[in-house]
Amino acid sequence: MNILTTRATLLALSVLTLAALTTPSSAQQQMAPAAPAPSAPVAQQTAPAAPQPPAEAATPAQSPSAAAPVASQGTQDVSAAPAEGEGKKSATIAGLKELSPWVMFWNADIVVKAVMIGLAFASLVTWTVFIAKMIELTVVQRKLRAALAKISDVRSLAEAQFALGAKGSVLSTLIAAAMREGRLSAGISSDAGIKERAASSFAEIVRAEGRRIRVGMGLLATIGATSPFVGLFGTVWGIMNSFIGISKSQTTNLAVVAPGIAEALLATAIGLVAAIPAVIIYNHFSRVTKGYLELVGRASGAAARLLSRDLDRTNVSVSGGAHSRTAAE
């Protein structure tokens, strides 16, 4: 029994020993497939990593030749953009600098161009009238003052006519009218009627001289009053064409808008250039003409006084002859 028990015990121990030995080996077999599974990706990850440094090393080797075009291309793009912007800006500035009055005139619409030509002609007429009237008024005032000075001490119409001679002044015309009236009224004893008729002739001569000396003044007044409105018409027409150009080009760029507006403003400027001198010259000639007409009034009064003296002398001589005839009888 002891032997059986011992054998059974040994058999049990051997079985347990075998079980203990087989259990770690199976565990190691079960753990072994798990260990290589993570190691395989590690190997796969480290395998591409090994050729990567050569690729990176090759890249710097190619950088002197490959990176240079890239860098130069970037530099060209960066420099091309400011160059293009500066080119457009310089082109715009050059276009604006070309907007001289002469260029704007030739590029203007036909209506605006006609307005500019009309206003320029009106300005030329203004300065022509100014020069002509200045010479005329200076000459007639000087002649009339000299004539008044010559007859200041004469006693009769005949002496005044002799002193003045054949010079064509308004005083000569007044004295000739007075002598004609005295000749036509010979045999009429009414001195008042003769003086009245002579005064009527003097008034007509003075009015005619006033109309003659004012020739051109109405033209100056018309130019001064209408030129701003004619220029404004050209301005409105030019701005209208500018808005039409904006609507067609679908842009509000300064290079598109500026020419039309500049042409319109040029029409306004020419209108003012024609109107302002015309108004100033008209006012100046109004004052000068008024002073000259005052001299003409003085000449009319001088001729009337000479006529009155002649009539009085005639009456005195007639009455003296009557008295002498009465005394002789």
C-alpha positions in Angstrom: 0.0 0.0 0.0 2.8 2.3 0.8 4.4 1.5 -2.5 1.2 2.2 -4.3 0.7 5.3 -2.5 4.3 6.4 -3.2 3.8 5.6 -6.9 0.6 7.4 -7.0 2.2 10.4 -5.3 5.2 10.3 -7.7 2.8 10.0 -10.7 0.8 13.0 -9.4 4.0 15.0 -8.9 5.2 14.1 -12.4 1.9 15.1 -13.9 2.0 18.4 -12.0 5.6 19.0 -13.0 4.7 18.4 -16.6 1.7 20.7 -16.4 3.9 23.4 -14.8 6.4 23.0 -17.5 3.9 23.0 -20.4 2.1 26.1 -19.1 5.0 28.6 -19.4 5.9 27.3 -22.8 2.3 27.7 -24.1 2.2 31.2 -22.5 5.4 32.0 -24.2 4.0 30.7 -27.5 0.9 32.8 -27.0 3.0 35.9 -26.2 5.5 35.4 -29.0 3.1 36.1 -31.9 2.0 39.3 -30.1 5.5 40.6 -29.7 6.5 40.3 -33.4 3.2 42.0 -34.5 4.1 45.4 -33.0 7.8 44.9 -34.1 6.8 44.5 -37.7 5.4 48.0 -38.1 8.4 49.4 -36.2 10.6 47.8 -38.7 8.4 49.1 -41.5 8.5 52.6 -40.0 12.2 52.5 -39.5 12.9 51.1 -43.0 11.5 54.1 -44.9 13.0 56.4 -42.3 16.5 55.1 -43.2 16.2 56.2 -46.9 14.6 59.5 -45.9 17.9 61.2 -44.8 19.5 60.5 -48.2 16.4 62.1 -49.8 16.8 65.1 -47.5 20.5 65.1 -48.2 19.8 65.0 -51.9 17.4 67.9 -51.7 20.0 70.3 -50.4 22.3 69.0 -53.1 19.7 70.1 -55.7 18.8 73.4 -53.9 21.5 75.5 -55.5 20.1 74.8 -58.9 16.4 74.2 -58.2 15.8 76.7 -55.4 17.4 79.5 -57.3 14.7 79.6 -60.1 12.0 79.3 -57.5 13.5 82.2 -55.5 14.0 84.2 -58.7 10.5 83.5 -59.9 9.1 84.7 -56.5 11.3 87.8 -56.7 10.1 88.5 -60.2 6.5 88.1 -59.2 6.9 90.4 -56.2 8.8 93.0 -58.3 6.5 92.6 -61.3 3.4 93.6 -59.3 4.8 96.9 -58.0 6.4 97.5 -61.5 3.0 96.9 -63.1 1.3 99.2 -60.5 3.9 101.9 -61.0 3.5 101.5 -64.8 -0.3 102.0 -64.6 0.2 104.9 -62.2 2.8 106.6 -64.4 0.5 106.0 -67.5 -2.4 107.7 -65.6 -0.2 110.6 -64.6 1.1 110.9 -68.1 -2.4 110.9 -69.4 -3.4 113.6 -66.9 -0.3 115.7 -67.8 -1.4 115.6 -71.4 -4.6 117.4 -70.6 -3.4 120.8 -71.8 -6.0 123.3 -73.0 -5.1 122.7 -76.6 -5.4 118.9 -76.3 -8.7 119.3 -74.4 -10.0 121.6 -77.2 -9.2 119.1 -79.9 -10.6 116.1 -78.0 -13.8 117.9 -77.1 -17.2 117.2 -78.5 -18.3 119.2 -81.6 -20.8 121.1 -79.6 -18.4 122.0 -76.8 -15.8 122.9 -79.5 -18.3 125.2 -81.2 -19.0 126.9 -77.8 -15.3 127.4 -77.2 -14.7 128.9 -80.6 -17.7 131.2 -80.2 -16.5 132.4 -76.8 -12.9 132.9 -78.0 -14.3 135.0 -80.9 -16.3 137.0 -78.4 -13.2 137.6 -76.3 -11.4 138.8 -79.4 -14.2 141.1 -80.3 -14.1 142.5 -76.7 -10.4 143.4 -76.9 -10.8 144.8 -80.4 -13.6 147.1 -79.2 -11.6 148.0 -76.2 -8.6 149.1 -78.3 -10.7 150.9 -80.9 -12.9 152.7 -78.4 -9.9 153.7 -76.2 -8.2 155.3 -79.2 -11.4 157.0 -80.4 -12.4 158.4 -77.0 -8.9 159.6 -76.3 -8.7 161.4 -79.7 -12.2 163.0 -79.5 -11.8 164.2 -75.9 -8.4 165.8 -76.8 -9.8 167.5 -79.9 -12.9 168.8 -78.1 -10.9 170.2 -75.2 -8.6 171.9 -77.6 -11.5 173.4 -79.5 -13.2 174.7 -76.3 -9.9 176.3 -75.4 -9.7 178.0 -78.8 -13.1 179.6 -78.7 -13.0 180.6 -75.1 -12.1 184.2 -76.1 -13.9 184.6 -79.4 -16.8 187.0 -79.8 -18.9 185.7 -82.7 -19.7 182.5 -84.6 -17.7 183.6 -87.5 -14.6 184.1 -85.4 -15.2 180.7 -83.8 -15.5 179.0 -87.1 -12.3 180.7 -88.3 -10.4 179.6 -85.2 -11.5 176.0 -85.4 -10.8 175.8 -89.1 -11.8 172.6 -91.0 -11.1 170.3 -88.0 -13.9 167.7 -87.6 -15.0 168.1 -84.0 -18.5 168.2 -82.6 -18.0 171.9 -81.7 -17.4 172.7 -85.4 -20.7 170.9 -86.2 -22.5 172.9 -83.5 -21.2 176.3 -84.7 -22.0 175.4 -88.3 -25.6 174.5 -87.3 -25.9 177.8 -85.4 -24.7 179.8 -88.4 -27.1 177.9 -90.7 -30.0 178.6 -88.4 -29.1 182.3 -88.3 -28.8 182.5 -92.0 -32.1 180.7 -92.5 -33.9 182.9 -90.0 -32.7 186.2 -91.7 -35.5 188.7 -91.7 -37.2 187.3 -88.6 -37.3 189.7 -85.8 -38.1 187.1 -83.1 -34.8 186.1 -81.4 -36.6 183.6 -79.1 -37.7 181.6 -82.1 -34.2 181.5 -83.6 -32.7 180.4 -80.3 -35.4 177.7 -79.9 -34.8 176.3 -83.3 -31.0 176.4 -82.7 -31.4 174.6 -79.4 -33.4 171.9 -81.1 -30.6 171.5 -83.7 -28.0 171.3 -80.9 -30.0 168.6 -79.1 -30.1 166.5 -82.2 -26.4 166.9 -82.7 -25.7 166.0 -79.1 -27.9 162.9 -79.3 -26.3 161.8 -82.6 -22.8 162.3 -81.0 -23.9 160.2 -78.0 -25.1 157.4 -80.3 -21.9 157.5 -82.3 -19.7 157.4 -79.3 -21.6 154.5 -77.8 -21.1 152.3 -80.8 -19.7 149.0 -79.6 -20.9 149.4 -76.0 -24.0 147.3 -76.6 -21.8 144.5 -78.0 -19.7 144.6 -74.8 -22.8 144.5 -72.7 -24.2 141.5 -74.6 -20.9 139.6 -74.4 -20.6 140.3 -70.7 -24.1 139.2 -70.0 -24.4 136.1 -72.1 -20.8 134.6 -72.1 -21.1 132.9 -68.7 -24.4 131.2 -69.7 -22.9 130.1 -73.1 -19.9 128.6 -71.2 -22.3 126.9 -68.7 -24.1 125.3 -71.7 -20.8 123.9 -72.9 -20.1 122.7 -69.3 -23.4 120.9 -69.1 -22.9 119.3 -72.5 -19.4 118.1 -71.6 -20.5 116.6 -68.3 -23.3 114.9 -70.0 -20.9 113.3 -72.4 -18.7 112.3 -69.5 -21.5 110.5 -67.8 -22.3 108.7 -71.1 -18.7 107.6 -71.3 -18.8 106.3 -67.7 -21.9 104.3 -68.5 -20.3 102.8 -71.6 -17.0 101.9 -70.0 -18.6 100.7 -66.8 -15.8 102.3 -64.7 -15.3 105.5 -62.7 -11.5 105.5 -63.3 -10.0 109.0 -63.2 -8.5 108.5 -66.6 -12.0 108.0 -68.0 -13.8 110.7 -66.1 -11.2 113.4 -66.1 -11.0 114.4 -69.8 -14.7 115.0 -70.2 -15.0 117.0 -67.0 -11.8 119.0 -67.9 -13.3 119.8 -71.3 -16.5 121.0 -69.7 -14.6 123.1 -67.2 -12.5 124.6 -70.0 -15.7 125.8 -71.7 -16.7 127.5 -68.4 -13.3 129.1 -68.1 -13.4 130.5 -71.6 -16.8 131.9 -70.9 -15.5 133.7 -67.8 -12.5 134.9 -69.7 -14.8 136.4 -72.3 -17.3 137.8 -69.8 -15.2 139.4 -67.1 -13.1 141.7 -69.3 -16.3 142.7 -71.3 -18.1 143.8 -68.1 -15.0 145.7 -66.8 -14.4 147.4 -70.2 -18.1 148.3 -70.5 -18.1 150.0 -67.1 -14.9 151.8 -67.9 -16.2 153.1 -71.2 -19.5 154.1 -69.6 -17.7 156.5 -67.2 -15.4 157.8 -70.0 -18.4 158.3 -72.4 -20.3 160.1 -69.7 -17.4 162.5 -69.3 -17.1 163.1 -73.0 -20.9 163.8 -73.3 -20.4 166.4 -70.6 -17.8 168.1 -72.8 -20.3 167.9 -75.7 -22.9 169.6 -73.5 -20.3 172.4 -72.8 -19.7 172.8 -76.5 -23.4 173.1 -77.2 -23.7 175.8 -74.5 -20.7 177.6 -76.0 -22.3 177.6 -79.5 -25.6 178.8 -78.0 -23.9 181.7 -76.3 -22.1 182.8 -79.4 -25.4 182.7 -81.4 -27.1 184.8 -78.7 -24.3 187.4 -78.9 -24.6 187.5 -82.6 -28.4 188.0 -82.4 -27.9 190.8 -79.8 -25.4 192.6 -82.0 -27.7 192.3 -85.0 -30.6 193.8 -82.9 -28.3 196.6 -81.7 -27.2 197.4 -85.1 -30.7 197.3 -86.5 -32.0 199.5 -83.7 -29.1 201.9 -84.1 -29.8 202.2 -87.8 -33.4 202.9 -87.1 -32.5 205.5 -84.6 -30.1 207.2 -87.0 -32.7 207.1 -89.7 -35.2 208.7 -87.3 -32.8 211.4 -86.4 -32.0 212.1 -89.9 -35.6 212.6 -90.8 
